């Protein structure tokens, strides 16, 4: 007879939501929830506007957070800048701007991979249901949370910096789900979190009075010359774009970022500050 094991429960989020009522602030260090009582809180920021909902949530390592959803009145915001830029995201460099600036890829997951493997190996050796397994699981979850926090901090700071500098940002219209089917790139794509970065850019640009545009002609943006539009077949391993028609030579990511800006804004942005725009054969 087959021996039965422990029951396996579906994973669920440990959270509770109060819609519009059932909670109130007593002070900056204390708020009250119905049927729970007074809860001490470290207030990260003072809620603005009318508080609509409160969600109390626990993460994987036992930390609790109070999340407030607030309603703010509509206000006309004018962006302090009128500059435009195109951005191409990648794995060699996290982002390449159409003005030639490069943002390095931090690769937080890959840098911590050795430590994660040791913790995962230690967890697999522990007896199921034991206190040591529970402790090993906590250490592994804490390390994963640290990587997630590092990535989130990097994405928030970079998106805020770019949204403050540029009124209009043109990015790729990515289909990350199909990209993840390429198994040898899936880990790097997951670590980069391109979709999260683009989403952050979008709402921060709107909050500052700007706009984040997605290039509808993403397919072939690396193969099209940003100056004359000539199509050049390039394998993924080829990092330098060289146009045989107008002799435009520059990095493939820089060429793609200029195409994103040209396709969405509709102006020729290939001339200023693009590295290699004046290269001619010797």
Wavefront OBJ file of the C-alpha trace (Angstrom):
o trace
v 0.000 0.000 0.000
v 1.337 3.420 -0.955
v 2.311 5.472 2.083
v 0.588 8.813 2.338
v 2.605 11.931 3.148
v 1.796 15.272 4.658
v -0.996 17.273 3.004
v 0.152 20.037 0.665
v -1.715 23.304 0.951
v -2.010 25.908 -1.755
v 0.280 28.872 -1.193
v -1.600 32.004 -0.208
v -0.820 35.574 0.771
v -1.151 36.305 4.469
v -3.058 39.576 4.288
v -6.273 41.284 5.310
v -7.929 44.308 3.667
v -10.180 46.910 5.298
v -12.281 48.713 2.628
v -12.812 52.391 3.555
v -13.726 51.786 7.210
v -12.694 49.821 10.272
v -9.384 51.598 10.820
v -8.105 54.988 11.926
v -4.897 56.731 12.949
v -4.503 57.476 16.653
v -1.065 59.068 16.251
v 1.952 58.901 13.940
v 3.087 55.792 15.799
v -0.215 54.014 16.360
v -3.352 53.138 14.384
v -6.410 51.155 15.325
v -8.119 48.313 13.415
v -11.492 46.854 14.249
v -11.403 43.407 15.909
v -7.599 43.625 16.107
v -6.932 46.601 18.348
v -4.207 49.210 18.440
v -1.153 48.403 16.314
v 2.192 50.232 16.648
v 3.577 51.352 13.296
v 6.730 52.934 11.888
v 5.269 55.468 9.454
v 7.357 55.489 6.287
v 5.420 58.418 4.822
v 2.301 60.321 5.821
v -0.720 59.259 3.695
v -1.985 62.051 1.457
v -5.573 62.593 0.364
v -8.534 60.434 1.368
v -7.568 56.956 2.607
v -9.741 54.419 0.775
v -8.388 51.019 1.847
v -5.910 49.517 4.286
v -4.144 46.222 3.605
v -2.102 44.503 6.307
v 0.318 42.042 4.725
v 3.011 39.615 5.899
v 6.009 38.669 3.759
v 7.968 35.397 3.658
v 10.217 36.207 6.623
v 7.491 37.385 8.989
v 7.645 41.147 8.418
v 4.304 42.986 8.515
v 3.365 46.000 6.402
v 0.388 48.375 6.404
v -0.427 49.529 2.856
v -2.770 52.494 2.390
v -4.548 53.246 -0.898
v -5.356 56.972 -1.094
v -7.474 59.067 -3.451
v -5.915 62.354 -4.555
v -7.570 65.200 -6.487
v -6.565 65.669 -10.117
v -3.928 68.342 -10.553
v -2.289 69.711 -13.698
v 1.468 69.072 -13.543
v 4.009 70.540 -15.949
v 7.250 68.673 -16.458
v 10.335 70.779 -15.683
v 12.146 69.579 -18.820
v 11.366 69.360 -22.538
v 14.089 66.811 -23.395
v 13.305 63.515 -25.143
v 15.242 60.266 -25.036
v 14.987 56.705 -26.315
v 15.937 53.753 -24.126
v 16.900 50.244 -25.161
v 17.109 47.659 -22.372
v 19.394 44.651 -22.554
v 21.530 42.164 -20.670
v 25.032 43.350 -21.582
v 24.025 46.814 -20.329
v 20.787 47.291 -18.433
v 19.851 50.392 -20.436
v 21.346 52.325 -23.329
v 20.077 55.871 -23.920
v 19.841 57.477 -27.345
v 22.243 60.242 -26.227
v 24.994 57.659 -25.672
v 24.659 57.159 -21.906
v 24.939 53.591 -20.613
v 23.504 52.129 -17.387
v 25.378 49.031 -16.212
v 23.477 45.845 -15.434
v 23.776 45.156 -11.665
v 22.939 41.396 -11.972
v 21.923 41.029 -8.321
v 20.598 37.477 -8.690
v 23.645 36.179 -10.558
v 26.027 37.732 -8.025
v 24.183 36.022 -5.152
v 23.699 32.710 -6.971
v 26.532 30.910 -5.172
v 25.148 31.857 -1.765
v 21.624 30.851 -2.801
v 22.823 27.433 -3.980
v 24.471 26.753 -0.611
v 21.336 27.734 1.280
v 19.104 25.682 -1.029
v 21.374 22.665 -0.642
v 21.268 23.008 3.124
v 17.463 23.220 3.068
v 17.110 20.063 0.962
v 19.172 18.074 3.483
v 17.018 18.975 6.479
v 14.326 16.611 7.732
v 10.830 17.720 6.734
v 8.892 19.157 9.645
v 11.978 19.739 11.779
v 13.005 23.000 13.444
v 16.286 23.013 11.508
v 14.397 22.861 8.206
v 12.226 25.779 9.315
v 15.349 27.799 10.151
v 17.011 26.888 6.841
v 13.876 27.901 4.962
v 13.876 31.242 6.769
v 17.525 31.919 5.855
v 16.843 31.111 2.184
v 13.744 33.329 2.082
v 15.693 36.154 3.715
v 18.418 35.945 1.056
v 15.862 35.981 -1.776
v 14.145 38.975 -0.172
v 17.474 40.801 0.003
v 18.007 40.275 -3.741
v 14.461 41.479 -4.471
v 14.972 44.583 -2.315
v 18.268 45.397 -4.058
v 16.641 45.080 -7.471
v 13.614 47.145 -6.461
v 15.807 49.888 -4.999
v 17.889 50.058 -8.197
v 14.822 50.187 -10.471
v 13.042 52.849 -8.411
v 16.087 55.138 -8.227
v 16.907 54.789 -11.932
v 13.303 55.309 -13.091
v 12.930 58.370 -10.859
v 16.183 59.847 -12.171
v 15.215 59.364 -15.821
v 11.628 60.529 -15.333
v 12.890 63.738 -13.713
v 15.378 64.465 -16.512
v 13.257 63.761 -19.602
v 9.785 64.895 -20.602
v 9.302 62.102 -23.134
v 10.838 58.629 -22.927
v 10.540 56.090 -25.748
v 11.022 52.424 -24.817
v 10.586 49.003 -26.373
v 7.198 47.315 -26.519
v 8.565 44.087 -25.064
v 6.986 40.644 -24.968
v 8.984 39.270 -22.048
v 6.851 36.117 -21.797
v 8.020 34.904 -25.211
v 11.620 35.906 -24.423
v 11.626 33.674 -21.344
v 11.192 30.652 -23.614
v 14.842 31.150 -24.632
v 16.165 29.115 -21.720
v 19.794 30.293 -21.804
v 18.653 33.922 -21.395
v 15.685 33.372 -19.068
v 17.638 33.795 -15.832
v 19.232 37.054 -16.952
v 15.917 38.431 -18.244
v 14.204 37.576 -14.955
v 17.009 39.214 -13.007
v 16.803 42.397 -15.103
v 13.022 42.881 -14.549
v 12.483 44.994 -17.671
v 8.684 45.075 -17.331
v 8.897 46.384 -13.768
v 11.304 49.095 -14.897
v 9.050 50.203 -17.776
v 5.991 50.243 -15.503
v 7.849 52.409 -12.993
v 8.906 54.783 -15.766
v 5.320 55.038 -16.998
v 3.617 56.046 -13.770
v 6.462 58.308 -12.638
v 6.440 60.165 -15.945
v 2.671 60.685 -15.649
v 3.055 61.913 -12.062
v 5.660 64.461 -13.194
v 3.697 65.618 -16.235
v 5.651 63.682 -18.870
v 4.930 60.626 -20.989
v 6.470 57.201 -21.565
v 5.831 55.901 -25.094
v 6.186 52.309 -26.266
v 7.644 51.750 -29.713
v 5.113 49.792 -31.829
v 7.863 48.899 -34.318
v 10.109 47.106 -31.831
v 10.663 44.179 -34.190
v 13.761 44.922 -36.233
v 14.788 48.025 -34.288
v 18.255 46.519 -33.855
v 18.549 45.657 -37.564
v 17.365 48.991 -39.000
v 19.913 51.759 -39.439
v 18.898 54.725 -37.298
v 20.123 57.126 -40.010
v 18.977 55.755 -43.381
v 16.694 52.842 -42.438
v 18.812 50.181 -44.198
v 18.130 46.627 -42.936
v 21.234 44.747 -41.757
v 21.111 41.075 -40.698
v 22.857 40.746 -37.338
v 23.150 37.707 -35.053
v 22.714 38.237 -31.321
v 26.458 37.813 -30.767
v 27.265 40.784 -33.033
v 27.396 43.869 -30.810
v 28.448 46.542 -33.329
v 26.044 47.835 -35.954
v 27.615 48.781 -39.287
v 25.471 50.129 -42.118
v 26.799 49.307 -45.632
v 24.722 52.094 -47.198
v 25.517 55.221 -45.150
v 28.502 53.761 -43.211
v 26.880 54.454 -39.853
v 28.838 52.553 -37.163
v 27.691 52.367 -33.533
v 26.711 49.906 -30.808
v 23.618 47.864 -31.649
v 21.825 48.921 -28.431
v 22.505 52.589 -29.145
v 21.169 52.141 -32.676
v 18.020 50.514 -31.266
v 17.444 53.262 -28.691
v 17.639 55.931 -31.414
v 15.137 53.937 -33.495
v 12.745 53.790 -30.526
v 12.856 57.570 -30.257
v 12.518 58.118 -34.008
v 9.592 55.694 -34.334
v 7.560 57.143 -31.450
v 8.379 60.868 -31.486
v 8.808 61.052 -35.250
v 11.932 63.208 -35.382
v 15.407 62.434 -36.589
v 17.389 61.951 -33.404
v 20.358 60.139 -34.926
v 22.617 63.164 -35.279
v 23.238 64.639 -31.808
v 25.629 62.946 -29.402
v 25.323 59.457 -30.922
v 28.708 57.784 -30.600
v 30.041 56.843 -34.026
v 27.589 58.905 -36.080
v 30.403 60.516 -38.080
v 32.444 57.375 -38.705
v 33.539 56.826 -42.299
v 35.645 53.969 -43.775
v 39.324 54.724 -43.902
l 1 2 3 4 5 6 7 8 9 10 11 12 13 14 15 16 17 18 19 20 21 22 23 24 25 26 27 28 29 30 31 32 33 34 35 36 37 38 39 40 41 42 43 44 45 46 47 48 49 50 51 52 53 54 55 56 57 58 59 60 61 62 63 64 65 66 67 68 69 70 71 72 73 74 75 76 77 78 79 80 81 82 83 84 85 86 87 88 89 90 91 92 93 94 95 96 97 98 99 100 101 102 103 104 105 106 107 108 109 110 111 112 113 114 115 116 117 118 119 120 121 122 123 124 125 126 127 128 129 130 131 132 133 134 135 136 137 138 139 140 141 142 143 144 145 146 147 148 149 150 151 152 153 154 155 156 157 158 159 160 161 162 163 164 165 166 167 168 169 170 171 172 173 174 175 176 177 178 179 180 181 182 183 184 185 186 187 188 189 190 191 192 193 194 195 196 197 198 199 200 201 202 203 204 205 206 207 208 209 210 211 212 213 214 215 216 217 218 219 220 221 222 223 224 225 226 227 228 229 230 231 232 233 234 235 236 237 238 239 240 241 242 243 244 245 246 247 248 249 250 251 252 253 254 255 256 257 258 259 260 261 262 263 264 265 266 267 268 269 270 271 272 273 274 275 276 277 278 279 280 281 282
